[in-house]
Amino acid sequence: MHYDGITIGVETGDDESLTFMNKGFQSKDVLEQCRKLDEAGISYNFFYLTGIYGAGHGEVGAKKTAMLFKQLNPKIIESSMLTIYKTSELYQEIQKGNWKEESEIEKLIELKTLVENLTINTRIVTDGASNLIQVRGNLPADKKKLIKHLEYQISNADEASLREYRVNLRHL
């Protein structure tokens, strides 16, 4: 049927987060299905959702995701940053005290952690409106440059300004 370049909303390789967010699949399902795509010669891209883990869990979650991604062959990893709207179920979970959003700086640290832990040949981009900064590069060739860029952004970040951008983001 000549399908190629499929984009998959993997979001994360952390099963606890996938379950909490009601995604309907686990990391083993991603691994199984993408290996079938590899066997069939069909290329694919991943969507990664920075911030899905919640406050204090981003770095561990990014490492788990890198462990999953390293077993596969995504051509592109497109990262978007989680934006929570008051009409969402997740907003209700926050109001109940069941989940706490990562700070904007934590999201940047999480993205840096993902880049640091990826060892596969892929392209990583953050082109969507939900992203605080633009990151584009090929891994592993541009890894040092990407990490340096992210470290600069983190060290010069102003949480209040970044948060203002997030709060005023009307749509994705």
trRosetta pair geometry for C-beta under 8 A, 3 or more apart (Angstrom, degrees):
i j d omega theta_ij theta_ji phi_ij phi_ji
3 6 6.4 31 160 -58 110 106
3 42 5.8 10 100 -131 90 127
4 42 5.6 -144 -107 -145 58 70
4 43 5.4 41 -170 35 86 89
5 43 5.4 13 -73 85 49 103
5 44 7.2 141 -156 -99 18 33
5 45 6.8 14 -168 -12 64 105
5 75 7.3 -47 -119 36 71 148
6 37 6.9 -113 42 -130 132 142
6 42 6.4 28 0 154 115 116
6 43 7.5 165 22 96 70 51
6 44 4.6 -25 67 -112 87 89
6 45 7.2 -167 94 26 42 71
7 44 7.1 159 -88 -165 24 72
7 45 4.6 -23 -108 70 74 104
7 46 7.6 174 -158 -81 65 11
7 47 6.5 61 171 -33 101 95
7 78 7.5 -4 -146 21 119 131
8 30 7.3 136 143 -135 141 96
8 34 7.3 -116 23 -82 167 103
8 44 5.7 18 -7 179 112 123
8 45 7.1 167 21 82 70 49
8 46 5.7 -30 69 -108 88 60
8 47 7.0 -146 97 16 41 81
9 46 7.9 114 -117 -163 15 59
9 47 4.5 -19 -116 53 60 125
9 49 8.0 37 -170 -39 88 110
10 13 7.2 2 159 -64 117 68
10 30 5.4 68 -127 -126 103 143
10 46 4.6 -20 12 -151 125 108
10 47 6.4 166 30 62 67 59
10 48 6.6 -14 74 -85 101 62
10 65 7.9 122 127 -146 120 103
10 68 7.7 176 179 118 136 137
10 69 8.0 123 117 -82 164 92
11 17 7.7 -149 129 120 113 114
11 18 6.9 134 82 -98 125 84
11 21 7.3 -135 155 86 157 156
11 23 6.2 -136 35 -109 151 146
11 47 6.6 7 -67 103 52 89
11 48 6.7 105 -153 -141 17 35
11 49 4.3 -9 -146 9 77 116
11 52 5.7 102 171 -81 101 164
12 17 5.0 -12 84 85 159 134
12 18 6.2 -152 71 -57 103 86
12 27 7.9 -73 116 -79 64 102
12 48 7.1 93 -76 -150 50 74
12 49 6.3 -64 -40 51 90 92
12 52 5.0 -133 -42 79 134 145
12 53 7.1 144 -124 -61 151 84
12 61 5.9 -35 -152 179 126 109
12 64 7.4 37 171 91 92 108
12 65 5.2 -89 -155 -84 58 116
13 27 4.7 66 -159 -116 67 129
13 30 7.3 -109 -109 58 76 150
13 61 7.9 150 58 -177 70 66
13 64 4.8 -162 95 130 97 79
13 65 3.7 154 17 -109 102 46
13 66 7.4 -129 29 17 145 29
13 67 6.3 -174 125 62 152 80
13 68 3.1 -169 -123 5 136 137
13 69 6.7 -115 -48 -25 136 77
14 17 4.2 53 94 16 112 112
14 18 6.6 169 90 -15 57 86
14 27 7.4 82 -16 -51 9 126
14 52 7.6 165 52 102 119 113
14 53 6.3 42 55 -98 164 100
14 60 7.7 85 -103 117 134 82
14 61 4.4 -52 -37 -136 150 86
14 64 4.5 91 -80 85 80 144
14 65 6.5 -49 -24 -53 83 83
15 18 5.4 -54 -143 37 36 114
15 19 6.2 37 158 -20 68 105
15 26 4.9 18 -122 -147 103 97
15 27 5.5 -91 -64 0 87 101
16 19 5.9 -56 -151 36 28 110
16 20 6.4 25 154 -17 64 108
17 20 5.7 -53 -141 38 33 110
17 21 6.0 18 162 -6 67 113
17 52 5.0 88 174 133 135 102
17 53 5.3 -69 -87 -100 138 58
17 54 7.7 -168 -110 -2 102 93
17 57 7.8 167 -71 126 116 137
17 61 6.1 51 -27 -128 146 130
18 21 6.2 -67 -143 47 24 101
18 23 4.4 -72 -161 36 78 132
18 25 6.6 -79 -179 82 134 58
18 26 5.9 152 92 -110 149 48
18 27 7.1 -171 -14 -40 151 73
19 22 7.6 27 178 -72 32 36
19 23 7.6 -66 -61 28 21 89
19 26 7.6 16 -57 -93 89 89
20 99 7.1 130 168 -86 134 129
21 52 6.3 -39 -49 -162 151 104
21 90 7.5 0 -121 -85 82 114
22 89 7.9 -6 21 95 138 153
25 29 4.2 -110 -167 69 104 149
25 30 6.8 109 138 -46 127 79
26 29 5.3 108 55 0 63 100
26 30 7.7 -122 106 -1 41 87
27 30 5.5 -49 -154 32 43 114
27 31 6.3 45 149 -20 70 104
27 64 7.7 -107 -76 157 158 103
27 68 5.0 -109 -160 -103 119 138
28 31 5.5 -51 -148 37 35 115
28 32 6.2 37 154 -20 67 106
29 32 5.8 -53 -144 38 30 111
29 33 6.1 19 162 -10 66 111
30 33 6.3 -63 -142 43 24 101
30 34 5.9 15 164 -12 64 116
30 68 6.5 41 88 178 132 130
30 72 7.6 -66 142 -55 96 154
31 34 6.3 -62 -138 42 20 104
31 35 6.3 23 161 -22 59 110
31 68 6.6 -113 -66 -153 99 90
31 71 6.1 -1 -126 101 105 136
31 72 6.9 -134 -118 -62 60 111
32 35 6.1 -61 -153 32 23 110
32 36 6.9 24 150 -19 60 104
33 36 5.6 -51 -157 31 37 115
33 37 6.8 38 146 -18 65 101
34 37 5.2 -46 -150 33 42 115
34 38 6.4 49 148 -22 67 99
34 44 6.3 -123 -130 58 93 151
34 72 4.7 2 127 -133 145 129
34 73 7.6 170 164 37 112 71
34 74 7.8 -48 -147 -63 139 80
35 38 5.3 -45 -149 33 37 117
35 39 6.4 39 151 -19 65 103
35 72 7.4 -105 -63 -108 66 87
36 39 5.6 -52 -148 36 33 112
36 40 6.3 23 154 -11 65 110
37 40 5.8 -63 -146 44 31 106
37 42 4.4 -87 -162 72 84 103
37 43 7.7 126 157 -96 114 4
37 44 5.3 25 144 -25 159 130
38 41 7.7 37 177 -69 30 27
38 42 7.8 -85 -57 52 20 66
38 72 7.3 -145 -51 -149 128 71
38 73 5.7 105 -101 28 113 126
43 73 7.7 -91 -132 118 70 105
43 75 5.1 34 179 -34 118 128
44 73 7.7 97 48 89 88 75
44 74 5.9 -68 99 -117 79 69
44 75 6.9 158 74 6 30 91
45 74 5.6 86 -133 -167 33 98
45 75 5.5 -57 -79 58 80 88
45 76 4.1 -6 -129 60 113 91
45 77 7.2 -169 -168 -76 75 30
45 78 6.5 41 160 -7 118 103
46 69 6.9 -105 18 -113 167 109
46 74 4.4 -48 -9 -119 103 156
46 76 7.4 -164 34 96 61 56
46 77 4.9 -9 66 -116 103 72
46 78 7.1 -175 92 29 51 69
47 78 5.4 -31 -107 74 62 97
47 79 7.8 134 -166 -99 53 27
47 80 6.5 -8 -167 8 101 109
48 65 6.6 93 -136 177 116 149
48 77 5.5 23 -13 -179 123 100
48 78 7.0 170 22 82 76 42
48 79 4.5 -31 73 -102 104 76
48 80 7.5 160 79 24 53 61
48 114 6.9 109 164 -150 158 161
49 52 4.4 77 101 -48 110 119
49 79 7.6 170 -84 -154 15 65
49 80 6.0 -22 -113 70 61 85
49 81 7.8 110 -167 -130 57 17
49 82 5.7 66 173 -65 99 90
50 58 7.6 38 -165 -144 74 117
50 79 5.3 51 -29 180 110 111
50 80 6.9 -161 23 92 87 32
50 81 4.6 -38 74 -104 109 66
50 82 6.5 -137 89 -6 53 80
50 107 4.9 90 146 -164 112 93
50 110 5.4 146 -152 95 91 123
50 111 5.2 -12 -111 -66 141 95
50 114 7.8 -105 -95 -9 96 143
50 131 8.0 75 38 -108 136 82
51 58 7.1 -17 -98 -102 36 116
51 81 5.5 72 -10 -165 129 70
51 82 3.3 -131 88 26 124 113
51 101 7.0 6 -174 -161 111 81
51 102 4.8 -139 -133 40 77 122
51 106 7.7 101 -107 100 76 98
51 107 4.8 -13 -69 -105 98 110
51 110 7.0 169 -60 49 47 158
52 61 6.9 -163 76 165 88 154
52 82 5.9 155 -65 -59 56 135
53 57 3.8 -140 151 103 115 106
53 58 5.1 172 54 -84 131 47
53 60 7.3 155 -161 67 154 84
53 61 3.6 -141 -77 -23 140 156
53 62 7.9 -87 -20 -31 144 68
53 102 7.0 54 67 -51 82 125
53 110 7.3 180 26 -123 125 141
54 57 5.3 36 68 31 77 123
54 99 5.2 -115 -107 -163 133 87
54 100 5.6 91 -172 63 100 60
54 101 6.8 -85 -133 -101 61 20
54 102 6.4 165 -179 -45 17 81
55 100 4.1 -41 17 106 123 107
55 101 6.3 51 -44 91 96 27
55 102 5.1 166 -85 -92 53 48
55 103 7.0 65 -115 -17 97 72
55 106 6.6 114 -127 46 61 178
56 100 7.7 40 10 77 101 120
56 102 7.9 -158 0 -104 40 80
56 106 7.8 -54 -48 -138 31 146
57 60 5.6 -64 -164 49 63 109
57 61 5.4 63 141 -26 88 112
57 102 7.8 -110 49 -77 72 108
58 61 5.7 -63 -143 41 27 110
58 62 6.0 28 161 -22 66 107
58 102 5.4 66 -53 -112 126 147
58 106 5.2 147 5 163 149 96
58 107 6.8 -141 -123 -96 153 37
58 109 6.4 102 100 87 134 93
58 110 3.3 -85 172 -84 119 118
58 113 7.0 138 132 31 86 141
59 62 5.7 -51 -144 34 29 112
59 63 6.6 30 155 -19 62 104
59 109 6.5 -44 -70 134 98 104
59 110 6.2 -124 -67 -103 48 64
59 113 4.6 179 -132 -90 72 165
60 63 5.8 -56 -154 34 32 111
60 64 6.6 31 150 -18 65 104
61 64 5.6 -53 -149 36 35 111
61 65 6.3 35 152 -19 66 105
61 110 7.0 -4 69 -144 103 117
62 65 5.6 -53 -148 37 33 113
62 66 6.3 37 152 -21 65 103
62 110 4.9 172 -49 -168 130 73
62 111 7.4 -148 -114 -77 140 17
62 113 4.0 106 89 97 146 111
62 114 4.2 -107 -162 -62 109 77
62 117 6.7 137 134 29 90 134
63 66 5.6 -49 -146 35 32 113
63 67 6.6 39 151 -23 62 101
63 113 6.4 -65 -51 160 77 114
63 117 5.4 -180 -118 -95 63 170
64 67 5.6 -50 -154 30 33 115
64 68 6.8 31 150 -15 64 102
65 68 5.7 -54 -154 36 36 109
65 69 6.1 31 153 -16 70 109
65 114 6.2 -23 82 -117 122 104
66 69 5.6 -55 -137 42 32 109
66 70 6.0 40 160 -29 66 106
66 113 7.9 -122 -26 137 133 75
66 114 5.8 177 -62 -145 103 58
66 117 3.5 78 130 112 176 113
66 118 5.2 -124 -135 -69 102 62
66 119 8.0 83 178 -1 107 75
67 70 6.0 -51 -147 28 24 114
67 71 7.5 22 153 -18 55 104
67 117 7.7 -41 -44 156 62 126
68 71 6.2 -66 -168 29 35 109
68 72 7.1 4 149 0 67 116
69 72 5.8 -78 -154 47 40 102
69 74 6.5 -50 -150 13 97 121
69 77 6.9 14 -140 -89 146 137
69 118 6.2 -33 97 -116 131 99
69 120 6.4 -128 138 16 89 138
69 122 7.7 -54 169 -14 119 162
70 117 8.0 -90 -47 145 124 82
70 118 6.7 -170 -73 -139 88 55
70 119 5.6 37 -122 45 115 92
70 120 5.5 -173 -122 -38 54 107
72 120 7.5 -17 76 -102 54 168
73 120 6.9 -155 -111 -172 47 135
73 121 8.0 4 -143 65 79 86
73 122 7.9 177 -169 -78 43 100
74 77 5.6 85 107 -65 141 79
74 120 7.6 87 43 109 75 144
74 122 5.4 36 86 -124 82 132
75 122 6.5 151 174 -135 15 76
75 123 6.7 1 150 22 63 99
76 122 6.6 155 -100 -177 19 90
76 123 4.7 -26 -109 69 75 100
76 124 7.6 154 -163 -88 61 27
76 125 6.4 -15 -168 14 108 110
77 118 7.7 -126 9 -110 159 158
77 122 5.6 51 -11 146 100 137
77 123 7.2 -178 25 87 65 48
77 124 4.9 -16 67 -108 101 76
77 125 7.5 158 83 26 53 63
78 125 5.4 -21 -111 72 69 93
78 126 7.4 138 -165 -95 58 36
78 127 6.8 -51 -144 27 104 95
78 128 7.3 88 168 -23 108 108
79 111 6.0 114 153 -122 163 109
79 114 7.4 145 -90 76 141 159
79 124 6.8 19 -10 -171 110 93
79 125 7.3 -180 23 88 75 41
79 126 4.8 -33 71 -93 95 90
79 131 7.0 93 103 -96 85 121
79 135 7.4 2 49 59 124 121
80 126 7.3 152 -85 -145 37 75
80 128 4.5 -3 -109 49 101 148
80 130 4.8 58 -174 62 90 128
80 131 6.4 -103 -133 -52 48 90
80 172 7.5 49 -168 -156 137 131
81 107 5.3 57 -137 179 115 145
81 126 7.7 41 -29 -157 92 118
81 128 8.0 -168 20 81 69 110
81 130 4.6 -160 58 138 76 97
81 131 5.3 131 -3 -97 107 49
81 132 6.4 30 -8 -14 164 84
81 166 7.8 -89 119 -107 126 109
82 101 7.5 -154 105 -141 123 98
82 102 7.6 96 52 36 123 105
82 107 7.4 -148 34 -110 86 128
82 130 7.3 116 5 172 4 138
83 130 4.9 -127 -24 -130 118 112
83 166 6.0 -165 -119 -159 90 86
83 169 5.5 -81 -139 84 148 138
83 172 6.4 172 45 -72 136 108
84 88 5.8 -120 -160 50 72 142
84 90 5.3 -111 -129 100 111 118
84 91 5.4 146 166 -72 107 83
84 94 7.0 73 164 -19 159 146
84 101 6.1 -113 1 -91 142 133
85 88 5.0 108 63 -20 76 105
85 91 6.5 -80 94 -42 38 135
86 91 5.1 157 -134 -169 33 166
87 91 7.1 77 40 28 19 144
88 91 4.6 110 63 -3 82 99
88 92 7.4 -142 104 -1 54 83
89 92 5.5 -54 -159 34 41 114
89 93 6.6 44 145 -21 70 101
90 93 5.4 -48 -150 33 39 115
90 94 6.6 44 149 -21 66 99
90 99 6.8 -67 -161 78 81 147
91 94 5.6 -50 -153 32 34 114
91 95 6.5 35 149 -20 64 104
92 95 5.5 -52 -149 35 35 114
92 96 6.5 31 152 -15 65 106
93 96 5.7 -57 -148 40 32 109
93 98 4.4 -81 -171 68 85 115
93 99 4.6 29 129 20 115 115
94 97 7.7 45 178 -70 32 22
94 98 7.4 -91 -70 53 22 71
94 99 5.6 -66 -80 77 63 84
94 100 6.8 104 -130 -102 87 38
94 101 6.5 0 -108 -28 135 94
102 106 3.9 -131 -176 93 102 128
102 107 5.3 129 110 -57 127 77
102 110 6.9 -7 -170 -24 165 138
103 106 4.4 103 52 0 77 103
103 107 7.2 -135 95 -7 46 82
103 159 5.9 -31 -178 -136 120 120
103 163 7.7 -54 -157 -74 75 108
104 107 5.6 -48 -156 29 37 115
104 108 6.9 37 147 -16 64 100
104 132 6.0 103 -172 -70 112 152
104 157 7.1 -162 109 179 103 133
104 159 5.8 156 46 -139 104 65
104 162 3.6 179 120 126 160 129
104 163 5.6 -139 -19 -64 128 65
104 165 7.9 93 -120 54 151 105
104 166 6.2 -151 -85 -28 117 135
105 108 5.6 -51 -154 34 39 112
105 109 6.4 40 148 -18 68 103
105 154 6.2 97 -157 -144 89 78
105 157 5.1 156 -99 99 96 148
105 159 5.5 -58 -21 -88 112 93
105 162 7.1 138 -49 49 67 159
106 109 5.5 -54 -148 38 35 113
106 110 6.2 42 151 -24 66 103
107 110 5.5 -48 -147 33 32 116
107 111 6.6 33 153 -19 63 102
107 132 7.2 118 92 0 126 127
108 111 5.7 -51 -150 34 33 111
108 112 6.5 35 151 -18 64 105
108 132 6.7 -65 -70 61 104 136
108 133 7.2 55 -113 17 111 123
108 150 6.3 171 177 -164 90 90
108 153 5.8 -139 -157 111 140 113
108 154 5.0 178 119 -86 128 86
108 157 6.4 -170 18 -64 161 155
109 112 5.6 -53 -150 37 33 114
109 113 6.3 38 150 -23 65 104
109 154 6.0 88 -72 -119 75 136
110 113 5.6 -53 -150 33 31 114
110 114 6.6 35 151 -21 64 100
111 114 5.7 -48 -152 31 34 113
111 115 6.6 32 152 -16 65 104
111 126 7.2 5 -143 -71 146 142
111 135 7.0 162 160 5 135 160
111 150 6.3 -152 99 -130 100 136
112 115 5.8 -55 -150 38 33 110
112 116 6.2 36 152 -22 66 107
112 147 6.2 91 -154 -133 93 68
112 150 4.0 169 -89 133 101 144
112 151 6.7 103 -129 -60 145 64
112 154 6.7 -37 -29 -39 148 138
113 116 5.6 -52 -145 35 31 115
113 117 6.3 12 161 -7 64 114
114 117 6.3 -75 -150 45 25 99
114 118 6.3 28 158 -31 66 108
114 124 8.0 154 117 -135 113 145
115 118 6.1 -53 -143 23 29 111
115 124 6.4 -155 -101 73 94 172
115 135 7.8 -104 -70 171 140 147
115 139 7.1 -157 -150 -89 75 129
115 143 6.4 162 165 -141 94 76
115 146 5.1 -134 -167 119 149 128
115 147 5.9 -170 110 -74 125 77
115 150 6.7 163 33 -10 147 153
116 143 7.7 109 -108 -172 38 108
116 147 6.1 82 -79 -103 84 122
118 122 6.9 -76 171 43 136 122
118 124 7.4 141 50 -57 164 134
118 139 5.3 9 110 167 120 164
118 140 7.6 -167 111 -88 82 78
118 143 7.7 -161 74 -108 90 114
119 139 7.7 -141 -137 156 11 116
119 140 6.3 4 -151 -75 48 124
120 139 6.7 56 77 104 55 116
120 140 7.8 152 72 -44 18 88
121 138 7.6 0 -162 179 70 96
121 139 6.8 -172 -130 94 27 69
121 140 7.1 -66 -88 -3 57 75
122 138 7.5 -178 96 -152 32 60
122 139 5.3 1 57 52 74 106
123 136 7.6 -1 -180 -165 98 71
123 137 7.2 -173 -151 101 66 30
123 138 5.2 -37 -99 -100 73 68
123 139 7.4 179 -93 13 22 76
124 135 6.5 -25 121 123 100 109
124 136 7.4 -174 93 -135 59 31
124 137 6.0 -7 55 62 88 74
124 138 7.9 158 16 -102 71 20
124 139 6.0 49 -12 -22 109 114
124 146 7.0 60 69 -135 128 158
125 135 6.8 177 -143 91 31 67
125 136 4.9 22 -113 -108 83 77
126 131 4.1 142 161 -130 106 157
126 133 6.9 49 91 89 140 61
126 134 5.9 -172 79 -138 91 39
126 135 4.5 51 14 37 114 88
126 136 7.5 -126 28 -58 65 64
127 131 7.1 93 49 21 9 143
127 134 6.8 42 -100 -132 50 95
127 136 7.6 52 -65 -77 91 107
128 131 5.5 111 68 -10 71 100
128 172 6.6 6 176 -170 119 96
129 169 6.5 146 140 -151 105 115
129 171 7.7 40 85 99 154 56
129 172 5.6 179 61 -148 112 51
130 169 6.6 90 -108 179 61 161
130 172 5.5 -7 -47 -121 108 104
131 134 6.7 99 114 -84 132 47
131 135 7.7 -126 -175 13 141 87
132 153 7.9 133 109 176 111 130
132 162 5.4 7 -132 -143 139 105
132 165 6.4 118 -118 85 83 148
132 166 7.7 -34 -79 -60 101 93
133 150 8.0 162 82 -109 146 64
133 153 5.2 -45 -52 -132 167 152
135 146 6.1 72 -165 -146 110 100
135 149 6.7 152 -116 103 90 134
135 150 6.9 19 -101 -70 134 97
137 141 7.6 -147 171 82 95 84
137 142 3.3 -129 -176 101 121 149
137 143 7.7 169 126 -64 135 32
137 145 6.3 176 -118 83 151 111
137 146 4.7 -135 41 -66 153 116
138 141 4.9 14 95 47 102 113
138 142 5.2 103 54 3 59 112
139 142 6.6 -80 -76 52 47 79
139 143 5.5 70 -128 -70 82 91
139 146 7.7 -46 -79 12 90 152
140 143 4.9 -21 -164 -26 66 126
142 145 4.8 -61 -168 50 77 115
142 146 5.3 81 130 -29 93 102
143 146 5.8 -61 -145 38 27 110
143 147 6.2 24 160 -17 66 108
144 147 5.9 -55 -145 38 29 109
144 148 6.2 30 156 -20 64 108
145 148 5.8 -55 -147 37 28 112
145 149 6.4 30 153 -20 63 107
146 149 5.6 -54 -148 35 31 113
146 150 6.3 27 155 -15 65 107
147 150 5.8 -57 -146 41 31 109
147 151 6.1 33 154 -21 66 107
148 151 5.7 -52 -144 36 29 112
148 152 6.4 33 154 -21 62 105
149 152 5.8 -55 -153 34 29 112
149 153 6.5 28 151 -17 64 107
150 153 5.6 -53 -146 37 34 112
150 154 6.2 35 155 -20 67 106
151 154 5.7 -53 -145 37 30 112
151 155 6.2 23 159 -14 65 109
152 155 6.1 -60 -143 41 26 104
152 156 6.2 -2 164 5 64 117
153 156 6.4 -75 -142 52 23 94
153 157 6.1 47 155 -59 64 99
154 157 5.6 -35 -146 -6 27 121
157 162 6.0 3 -169 -36 104 138
158 161 4.2 52 89 17 112 113
158 162 6.5 161 81 -13 57 87
159 162 5.8 -61 -144 42 29 109
159 163 5.9 30 158 -22 67 110
160 163 5.8 -55 -143 37 27 112
160 164 6.4 34 154 -25 61 103
161 164 5.6 -49 -150 29 32 115
161 165 6.9 36 150 -19 62 99
162 165 5.7 -50 -159 30 36 113
162 166 6.7 33 147 -17 66 105
163 166 5.5 -53 -150 36 38 112
163 167 6.1 34 155 -18 70 107
164 167 5.9 -54 -141 39 29 109
164 168 6.1 10 163 -3 64 115
165 168 6.4 -76 -148 48 22 98
165 169 6.5 41 153 -49 63 99
166 169 5.8 -41 -155 1 31 118
169 172 7.3 41 155 -77 117 62
